């Protein structure tokens, strides 16, 4: 298989390991989130649920364009919610319904996108210092969420972490991100 070379590595690497995070302006962060949102819109239109969306599965090229990768845990959508008891995803980014092996839709990817938004807003690792098994229990059973940061994306992050049927669509998220971007002009 031949794929495009993404010079900057993963978004996770860029934020947490490269020493470049201070160079990420708000405008750049919003553009990156728009890129991820457009990628999700594309795969959701193709009836694919990613199920492992996280910053490590978002690659960045030299132009700082972000593209989604690693579809190893993805599933094809059906007309009704899906139940899949196979272990999917990385706990720090996983939607509660996936952790609990409940019925899920493409809205599980929206929850994960909210975690990536949180990551870009705070420039911190989600649930840093908390063991993965504790994250699983807290998110699935205690309804715990990361502390939502102040700023222009706080309401959007909160909406992405709502109950699945209340989470916004990719189209709505993109519209709201573009609204934030225009407000910066």
C-alpha positions as CSV (number, residue, x, y, z in Angstrom):
1,X,0.0,0.0,0.0
2,X,1.2,3.5,-0.9
3,X,0.0,6.5,1.1
4,X,0.7,10.2,1.3
5,X,3.7,11.1,3.5
6,X,2.6,13.2,6.5
7,X,5.8,15.0,7.5
8,X,4.7,16.3,10.9
9,X,3.6,12.9,12.2
10,X,0.5,12.5,14.3
11,X,-1.4,15.3,15.9
12,X,-0.7,13.6,19.3
13,X,3.1,13.9,18.5
14,X,2.7,17.5,17.4
15,X,0.9,18.5,20.6
16,X,2.6,16.5,23.2
17,X,6.0,15.4,22.1
18,X,7.5,17.6,19.4
19,X,8.0,20.8,21.4
20,X,5.9,22.6,18.7
21,X,2.7,23.1,20.7
22,X,3.4,26.8,21.6
23,X,3.4,27.5,17.8
24,X,-0.2,26.4,17.4
25,X,-2.3,29.6,17.1
26,X,-6.0,29.6,17.7
27,X,-6.6,30.0,14.0
28,X,-4.3,27.0,13.3
29,X,-6.1,24.8,15.9
30,X,-9.5,25.7,14.4
31,X,-8.3,24.8,10.9
32,X,-7.0,21.5,12.2
33,X,-10.3,20.8,13.9
34,X,-12.1,21.7,10.7
35,X,-9.9,19.3,8.7
36,X,-10.7,16.4,11.2
37,X,-14.4,17.3,11.0
38,X,-14.4,17.3,7.2
39,X,-12.7,13.9,7.3
40,X,-15.3,12.6,9.6
41,X,-18.1,14.0,7.5
42,X,-16.6,12.1,4.5
43,X,-16.3,8.7,6.3
44,X,-19.8,9.1,7.9
45,X,-21.3,9.8,4.4
46,X,-19.6,6.6,3.3
47,X,-21.5,4.9,6.2
48,X,-18.3,4.2,8.1
49,X,-17.9,4.6,11.9
50,X,-14.2,5.0,12.8
51,X,-14.5,4.0,16.5
52,X,-10.8,4.8,17.3
53,X,-10.7,8.6,16.6
54,X,-7.9,10.1,18.6
55,X,-5.1,12.6,18.1
56,X,-2.6,9.7,17.4
57,X,-4.9,8.7,14.5
58,X,-4.8,12.1,12.9
59,X,-1.8,12.8,10.8
60,X,-0.4,16.2,9.9
61,X,1.5,17.2,6.8
62,X,4.0,20.1,6.3
63,X,1.1,22.4,5.4
64,X,-0.4,21.5,8.8
65,X,-3.3,19.8,7.1
66,X,-4.8,17.0,9.2
67,X,-6.1,13.7,7.8
68,X,-7.7,10.8,9.7
69,X,-5.9,7.4,9.6
70,X,-6.1,3.9,11.0
71,X,-9.4,2.4,10.2
72,X,-8.6,-1.0,11.8
73,X,-11.5,-0.8,14.3
74,X,-14.0,0.9,12.0
75,X,-17.4,-0.6,11.2
76,X,-20.0,-0.1,8.4
77,X,-23.1,1.7,9.6
78,X,-26.5,0.1,9.4
79,X,-29.9,1.7,9.5
80,X,-30.1,0.9,13.2
81,X,-27.6,1.3,16.0
82,X,-24.9,-1.3,16.2
83,X,-23.7,-3.5,19.1
84,X,-20.2,-4.9,18.9
85,X,-18.7,-6.5,22.0
86,X,-15.2,-6.4,20.5
87,X,-12.9,-4.1,22.4
88,X,-12.6,-0.9,20.4
89,X,-10.7,2.3,20.8
90,X,-8.4,3.9,23.4
91,X,-10.1,4.6,26.8
92,X,-9.1,8.3,27.0
93,X,-10.9,9.1,23.8
94,X,-13.7,6.5,23.8
95,X,-17.4,7.3,24.0
96,X,-19.2,5.8,27.1
97,X,-21.5,3.7,24.9
98,X,-18.4,1.9,23.3
99,X,-16.9,1.3,26.7
100,X,-20.1,-0.2,28.0
101,X,-20.5,-2.4,24.8
102,X,-23.9,-0.7,24.2
103,X,-25.6,0.1,20.9
104,X,-23.7,2.8,19.1
105,X,-23.9,5.0,16.0
106,X,-21.5,7.4,14.3
107,X,-22.1,9.7,17.3
108,X,-19.4,7.8,19.2
109,X,-16.9,9.5,16.8
110,X,-18.4,12.9,17.8
111,X,-17.6,12.1,21.4
112,X,-14.0,11.4,20.5
113,X,-13.8,14.5,18.4
114,X,-14.8,16.4,21.5
115,X,-11.8,14.9,23.3
116,X,-9.5,16.1,20.5
117,X,-11.0,19.6,20.7
118,X,-10.3,19.5,24.5
119,X,-6.7,18.4,23.7
120,X,-6.1,21.3,21.3
121,X,-7.7,23.8,23.7
122,X,-5.7,22.7,26.7
123,X,-2.6,21.3,25.0
124,X,-2.7,18.6,27.7
125,X,-3.0,14.8,27.4
126,X,-6.5,13.6,28.2
127,X,-6.8,12.0,31.7
128,X,-3.0,12.4,32.2
129,X,-1.8,10.4,35.2
130,X,-5.1,8.4,35.5
131,X,-4.8,4.7,34.8
132,X,-6.8,3.5,31.7
133,X,-8.9,1.1,33.8
134,X,-9.9,4.0,36.1
135,X,-10.8,6.2,33.0
136,X,-13.0,3.3,31.7
137,X,-14.8,3.1,35.0
138,X,-15.1,6.8,35.5
139,X,-16.4,7.6,32.0
140,X,-18.7,4.5,31.7
141,X,-20.1,4.3,35.3
142,X,-19.7,7.7,36.9
143,X,-20.4,9.8,33.9
144,X,-17.0,11.6,34.5
145,X,-15.7,13.9,31.8
146,X,-12.6,16.0,31.4
147,X,-12.8,19.5,32.9
148,X,-14.1,21.7,30.1
149,X,-11.8,24.6,29.5
150,X,-12.9,28.2,29.3
151,X,-12.9,29.6,25.8
152,X,-14.8,29.7,22.5
153,X,-15.1,25.9,22.2
154,X,-16.4,25.1,25.7
155,X,-20.1,24.8,24.7
156,X,-19.2,22.7,21.6
157,X,-17.0,20.3,23.6
158,X,-19.8,19.9,26.1
159,X,-22.3,19.2,23.3
160,X,-20.0,16.6,21.9
161,X,-20.0,14.8,25.3
162,X,-23.8,14.8,25.6
163,X,-25.9,11.7,25.3
164,X,-25.4,10.2,21.8
165,X,-28.8,11.3,20.4
166,X,-28.1,14.9,21.6
167,X,-24.6,15.2,20.1
168,X,-24.2,17.5,17.1
169,X,-23.6,16.2,13.6
170,X,-20.3,16.7,11.8
171,X,-22.0,19.4,9.7
172,X,-23.2,21.3,12.7
173,X,-19.8,21.1,14.3
174,X,-18.1,22.3,11.2
175,X,-20.5,25.2,11.0
176,X,-19.8,26.2,14.6
177,X,-16.0,25.8,14.1
178,X,-16.2,28.1,11.0
179,X,-18.2,30.5,13.1
180,X,-15.4,30.6,15.7
181,X,-12.8,31.0,12.9
182,X,-14.7,34.0,11.4
183,X,-15.0,35.6,14.8
184,X,-11.1,35.6,15.0
185,X,-10.9,37.7,11.7
